[in-house]
Amino acid sequence: MNIAGLRAFSGNLDRFLVFCFLMRTSLSRHARDGTISVHSAALSLGRPFETVRRHISALIEAGICERTATGVTLSAGFWARADTVVKMRFGHDCFVRLLDDGVAAGIFPVEPRPAGTTFDVRHGVCAACDLMLALIDSNRAICPEAIDLAIFSAVLHANGQRFAADPQAMIDGCRTLLPRHAVRVAEVARALSLPDTTVRRRVAPMSGPDGLYIRSRAGLLIAPRALRPCEHSGPAADARHGSIRLIIKRAVAAGLPLDRPGIAYRDGRPPSPQID
């Protein structure tokens, strides 16, 4: 979803997140006309008022949002666009895939859905938007800025793809990330629709023995310390991730069959993005 959203907004992650928040707000009413003030949006997103106002103004100029007597909402023109339904179904399916994989891996407990409920695209999109915003908030200790978390996630994903495809990733009998699993900055930048210079500038202070990345001639690797279980575990970690558990519980209450998440796909399981 990060990759799809950044491509749609020319690499402007903050604008994409403001859009996601407004999408979630608009869908809070069945008529898709939920509104919020710019001031309240800035408070909810934890961003400066002027930053959020600037992004909303750009979205209004692009015809994606509109101002009403009660606040800002997504525009009637946006809802009438042919690609809006396609993108909403994709966001819905991304959320379903996350839970589908999580249940298969034993991460999420299997729960039967309540009788008489149907998990529709609106529920899936709201859950996907909520989850993206919650993940940014809960990972501020690792990456204070959302763009840094997007880059970290892309590097982790690319390293993981190369590691999973390498049957000989062994050191002393243990499967281990190796230099050949690295991803080049240019590949990360292209995947996220960001300039190379932006990725290099964001990565540089986070590289080194105590950083998130190891830099080599082959590219970027996630540092071993960043792959270890979070050292800030316990009640504080439970509180940080409570909102994520709540999002999943709400999805189940809305009709997501956590015993068989795959039946909720609308257009099928979204493929993993290839970062190369």
Summary of the structure (lengths in Angstrom):
residues: 276
radius of gyration: 19.7
end to end distance: 17.2
largest distance: 66.1
contacts: 782
relative contact order: 0.14
helix: 56%
strand: 8%
